[in-house]
């Protein structure tokens, strides 16, 4: 498990199929990770899954309601995760 900043650093120059991120992370939150991927790795941005325990602010609710983000609400079953990964991989 990495912080958002560590994840971005590891993505550089590494072939990645899917990025799975929590909405709440140290240093760089899920919303910020989405923005960073959109500018640095637009193709990878479309293959991002955000996991969340729920929205606690209006800003988070708006973020999680976006149609261009795949969101899984915790707890997440293996079947749900596999299905979401297949869907975002199909966007490749």
C-alpha positions in Angstrom: 0.0 0.0 0.0 1.3 3.4 -0.9 0.4 7.0 -0.3 -0.9 8.9 -3.3 2.4 10.5 -3.9 4.2 7.2 -3.8 1.7 5.7 -6.2 2.3 8.5 -8.7 6.0 8.0 -8.5 5.8 4.2 -9.0 3.5 4.7 -12.0 6.1 6.6 -13.9 7.6 4.3 -16.6 5.8 1.2 -15.3 3.1 -0.6 -17.4 -0.1 -0.5 -15.3 -3.4 -2.1 -16.2 -5.6 -0.7 -13.4 -5.1 1.7 -10.5 -7.0 1.0 -7.3 -7.1 3.8 -4.8 -8.8 4.6 -1.6 -10.5 8.0 -1.4 -8.7 8.8 1.8 -4.9 8.5 1.7 -2.0 10.2 3.4 -0.5 13.2 1.5 -2.6 12.9 -1.7 -6.3 12.2 -1.5 -8.3 10.3 -4.1 -9.7 13.4 -5.7 -6.2 14.8 -6.1 -4.9 11.5 -7.5 -7.7 11.6 -10.2 -6.6 15.1 -11.2 -2.9 14.1 -11.3 -3.7 11.1 -13.4 -5.8 13.1 -15.8 -2.9 15.5 -16.5 0.0 13.0 -16.4 -1.5 9.7 -17.6 -4.9 10.4 -19.3 -5.3 6.8 -20.5 -4.6 5.4 -17.0 -7.0 7.9 -15.5 -9.8 6.0 -17.3 -8.7 2.8 -15.6 -8.9 4.0 -12.0 -11.1 2.5 -9.3 -11.8 4.5 -6.1 -12.8 2.7 -3.0 -14.5 4.5 -0.2 -16.2 4.0 3.1 -18.6 6.8 2.3 -18.8 10.5 1.6 -18.6 12.8 4.5 -18.6 16.2 2.8 -20.6 17.7 -0.1 -17.4 17.9 -2.1 -16.8 14.2 -1.6 -20.4 13.3 -2.5 -20.0 15.3 -5.8 -16.7 13.6 -6.5 -18.1 10.1 -5.9 -21.2 10.8 -8.0 -19.2 11.5 -11.1 -20.0 9.2 -14.0 -16.4 9.0 -15.2 -15.1 7.4 -12.0 -15.6 3.8 -11.0 -16.4 3.8 -7.3 -16.7 0.8 -5.0 -18.1 1.2 -1.5 -16.4 -0.7 1.3 -16.6 -3.4 2.3 -15.8 -4.7 -1.2 -16.1 -8.4 -2.1 -13.6 -10.1 -4.3 -16.3 -10.6 -6.9 -17.1 -6.9 -6.9 -13.5 -6.0 -7.3 -12.9 -8.5 -10.1 -16.0 -7.1 -11.9 -14.8 -3.5 -11.6 -11.3 -4.4 -12.7 -12.7 -6.2 -15.8 -14.8 -3.1 -16.6 -12.0 -0.7 -16.4 -9.6 -2.9 -18.3 -12.2 -3.0 -21.1 -11.7 0.7 -21.4 -8.1 0.2 -22.5 
